[in-house]
């Protein structure tokens, strides 16, 4: 791993992000009556895509929007330009990561069949109208009446599986906006996040944009690397990153398998496995340190396994760090769909070894204060300890005392970060591995067992109450 390449400048990266930031600032005040500064942000976006197929349409859209006369087509063009710029940033960063790791390059994107959302064109038009009203008003002008306009559109979309992706996005976006109304009283606006949600939702209202990736069936051996736990107050998702070795001897692939479930906000920590575990046998294999044999398991072009327990069986023991040292370096990444090409989506499994450890802002690396920084061949790679889940035994202290770290290489706030999935420590002259997902299939660890029992009691009570409510 050429860690030094992670810190070299990438040509054009800062300029592309500056153009995105300029346009995002325009959305804060809205496009109904643009100010001179907003016109500069719009022209900057148009200049950034000059010389591309989008150039003429975006230039026209920027001119019309600057004069306060932008329509839906103009807003779609601006959202497309913004998405294309962030896609170029994503591609540049991924190319740099490929150079750092030396792995095979991903295959070109292959789209699946049309999802058929054209049948509900009126709903897409309604959603597009609401999003354009948001752009005209701006984040500082939102109120409950405007935000509430999404509710009937979402309600009409949810029963249709082809529209559920957009409906879920609109529902969550509207909930965030509603929690911040009125916009005029906001002390801090999440500018990049809301612009991301707005642009993505607007492009998903275009016919054909929500078509999923091509799906095929694969058979072979799955070697888990680790689990990324993503928690929300009312939902949780466990995403297993793994190397897939085809039975026919083809090229190994980096793949993911995800399971999610709704949860009450009282279930946290190790209790999250209580709501996730019944839905995926893979979590048990991860906790036990085993490979999984797959038979005709659906796999998308993006590398997501559509998990079906009936097509999987537990295999032989598989050490995660052995997989990372032998199988990971030759595994190719899968393609990324056009709308998912965004820097925030970068999560590349890497193994880092032979590093020194220091604490950001403290003298003793064993101190729990401050952030963990790995000194890799003289380069400082910061560890994203905020992403270490409380649902496992992996802690920042374990990372700080480790000699090898398997994690996800991410990019945030202008730098590459490492999210640890597992570390290897030396205890009594023997290597001992600590995994973030070690408790996924159950645990005999005392701390984990106590947390499991407390969560089990809470889940049982909640299920009993839910059952009584349903019987009424």
Protein Blocks (a to p, Z undefined) as FASTA:
>chain_A
ZZklmmpccehklmmmmmmmmmmmmmmnopklccfklmmmmmmmmmmmgoiaklmmmmmm
mmmmmnopacfklmmmmmmmmmmmmmmmmmmmmmmmmmmnopacdddddddddehlmmmm
mmmmmmmmmmmmmmmnommlgcfklmmmmmmmmmmmmmpmklmmmmmmmmmmmmmmmmmp
cfklpmbdcfklmmmmmmmmmmmmpghklpccdddddedddddfbdcddddfkbccdddd
dddddfklpacddddddddddddfkbgcjllmmmmmmmomklmmmmnopacddehiacdf
kopacddfklgccdddddfklmmmmmmmmpccddddfklmcfklgccddddehiacddeh
iablkbmghcddddeehiacdddfklpcfkbfbdfklmmmccbdcdddddeehiacdddf
bdcddeehiacdddfklmmnopfbfklmmmmmmmmmmmmmmmmmmmmmmmZZ
